[in-house]
Amino acid sequence: MVWYDYYYFILVIPALLVSLWAQLRVKTTYSKMSRVMNSRGLTGAEAAQNVLRFYGITDVRLEQVSGTLTDHYDPKEKVIRLSQGVYGASTIAAVGIACHEAGHAAQHAQAYKPIAVRNALVPVANIGSASGLWIALLGLAMNWTIVIQIGIILYAFVALFQLVTLPVEFNASSRALKVIDETAMLQGEEYKGAKKVLSAAAMTYVAALLVSVMSLLRVILRARGRGSR
């Protein structure tokens, strides 16, 4: 069968299952740690402010946004946006997540190089994410090599972007946990709980990279196997 895609089943589907597992893990870990209050009564906003103070950052503000796990740092506006379950919550999850986002602010303040690389990749990665695979698959259907190559190159930037994202996210969590530990915001089992939340979140980025790499490999192998059909 011409349209039977063997590589999709052996490469992409297992990667998608890993991604689903990672998303489920972060949701369950966040849910569990969102029910455990920290002993100091620190809110997410207060914890993030502690991280900013630790790194001597005075030009970043905090805002509350709607949604769940919608927390992020906006470098253009210099604002840390924390979700409703994080900003004013005194849970272990709230402290861990808020400190992670403040860790991103510290990265920008200290000109952390992988941040600059990731930002430079954003425009072409967005194009590749929206159209790279479709262009490559269209090229395969038309048996048009140049179209296949364009699609592969575009989507390769998606995988590259996600690869560069890993050290950025790991470093932000490392910065967060360092401040949490050194300022005794959380200790003992509370610290371990925050670390579990951040580790689970990090796995979603690893899973996303895996899906991109497997999707890219699928198209490359299909392109190479055209002549054997």
Beta strands, then each sheet from edge to edge (+ up, - down):
strand 1: 61-65
strand 2: 72-74
strand 3: 79-83
sheet 1: 1+ 3+ 2-
end
